[in-house]
Amino acid sequence: MKYSVIILFLFFVFVGCKDEVLPKPKAMLRLDFPNANYNQSVTKNFVFDLNQTAILKRQNDNGYTIDYPLMKGSIYLTYKSVNTNLETLLTDAQKLSYEHAVKADNIVEQPFINEDKKVYGMFYEITGNAASQSQFYATDSLNHFVTGSLYFYARPNYDSILPAAVYLQNDIRKIMESLEWKN
C-alpha cells in the first residue's frame, strides 16, 4: 500500500506536468498614428499648415500652443517682432536649444531656407532624454521671428517617445515649410 501511494504520486507528478515551456514570441510596440492631413491656420502675424489632429490654442497676443492629445505632446510657438534686435533673438533661440545639451545625446542643426516666402530658420533635432525633442526658429530677418519647442507630458524617455517625436518633428517641418508672414 505504501508503494502504491508513492507510485500513484509519481504518476500524477509526471503525467500532470505536461505543460510545454514555450518562449515568448518577439514583439514590438505598435503605435499607429493617423496620416497627417493639413489645413491652413491663420494667426495675427503668420499663416501655416496645421495637422488636423492638432488643436491650436492662443495663449496671449504672441504665444500659441499646438496640442496633440493623442500623443500627449505640444508644440509651443512664440512670435516676436524684429526691430533692431535680430541678433539677440537669434542668440536666445540658439541658447534655448542648447540648454538641453546636458541631457541630450546629440543635437542636429538643420538650416531652413525658403527664398520665395522669405522664411529663414533652423530646425534642431534633439536625441536623448532631454525635456524637448525638437526646437526651431524662423524669421524673415526684417520684421518677423517665430520660435517653437516640442514637449511631451511625460518624463523624458527617448526610446518610449521616439515614434511620437518623429511624427511631430514632421509636423514641425511642415509648419516651417508652409510658414508665410502677414504684413
N, C-alpha and C positions, 0 to 999 in steps of 0.2 A: 504494500500500500504506500509506503514511504517513497519507493522508487517511482511508482506511477504518478504521484503528485509532482515529483521533480521532472519527470519526462513530460507530463502534461504542461507544466510551467514553461519548460524549454520549448515545447512545441508552439505555444502561444507567442513566446518571445520571437522566435524565428519566423513564424508564419504571419504574425500580426504586424511586424515591422517591415513591410514590403514597399514603403514609400521610397521611390527613387529620387535621389537628390539631383535636381537639375539646376544648372547655373542660370542666373538671371540674364535675359537677353539684353544686348546692348541697346540703349535708348538715348535719344537726345530730346531735350526740351523743345517742344514745338510751340512757337509763338506765331500766330497768324495776325498780321496787321492788314488793315484794308488797303486796297490800291489807292494811291494818292490821286485825288481829283481836286482841282483848284478853282477858286472863284476870286475875282478881283476884290480887294479890300481897300477902302479909302479912309485915310486918316486926315488930320488937319494939314499936314505938311508933306505927305508922301503917299504913294499908291503901291501896292504889292499884291502878289498872288498868295492866297491863304488856303491851306488844306481844308477841305470840307468837314473833316472830323475834328478840327480845332475850333476853339471859341476865343474870339478876340474881345478883350476887356480893356476899357480905357481906365487907367489908374489916376491920371491927372492930365494936365494940358500937354505934357511932353512924355508921358510914360504909358506903355501898353503891356499887357500880358496876353500871350497866346497860350491858352490852356489845352492840354491833351489829356482828358480824363481817363481814356482807356490805358494810357501809358503812365499815368501819374507823374507827368512832367509838364514843364512850362518853359516857354521862351520869353524872356523879359526884354522889351525894346525900350530904348530911351532916345528921344530926339533932342538935339541941341542946335541952336543957330550958330553959324560960323561968322564971327566978326573979324577980329584980328587975332583970334585965339586958336587957330587951326593946329599949330604946333603943340599947344597944351592939350587939346582934345585928343590928338594922336598919341601923345605920350601917356595920357591917362588910360586910354583904351588898351594900349600895349602893356602897360603896367598891370592893369586888371587881369589880363590874360595870363601873365607870367606870375601872378600871385599863387596860382595853382601848381607851380613848378615843384613845390615842396612835396606834394603827394603824387604828382603826375609822373608817369614813366617816360613820357615823351610829349612834346608839343610841336605839332607840324604846322608851319605857316603856309598858307596857300593864297597868293595875291589874286585879286579880282579886278578886272578892268572891263568896263563896257563904255566904249567911246561914244556910241550912238545916244545913250541915255545919260551920259556924263555921270557915271557911277564908278567910283574907285574905292577899293577897300581891301580888307584882309580877313581871311577865314582861318581860325585857329582850331585845329582838331587836337583834343587833349585826351591822351590814353592813360589809363591807370585809375587808381581810386581817388581821383580828385573830385571836389564838390561839383564842378561844372565840366561837362564833356565837350562843349563847343562854345566858342565866343567869336564874334565878328564885329567889324565896323565897316561903314560905308559912308562916303562923302562925295560931294561934287567939288570940293576944295574951295568953294566960294561962299556958299550960303547954308548948306545943309550938312548935318552929321548925325548918323544913327549908329548906336551900338546895340548889340544883342548878346544874351547869355542863355545857355540851356542848363536847366537844373531839374533834377528829379526829386520827388517827395519820398526819398528813401536814403538810407545810409549808403555812401558810395561803395559799391562792389562792382567793379568794372565787368567781370565775367557775367554777372546777372543782368546788368542793364545794357550790355553791348548791343543786342538786337534793336532795342528801342532807341538807343543813342544813334545808331546808324540810320534808322528811319527818320528821326528828327533832324539829323545832320543834312539829309537830303532835302528836307523841308527848308532848312536854313539856306541852303544853296539856291533853292527855288525863290526864296524871298529876295536874296541878293540879285539873282538874275532878272527878276521881274520888277525890281525897285525903280520907281520913277518919281521925280521930285515935282511938287506942286509949287507954282510961283504966286 
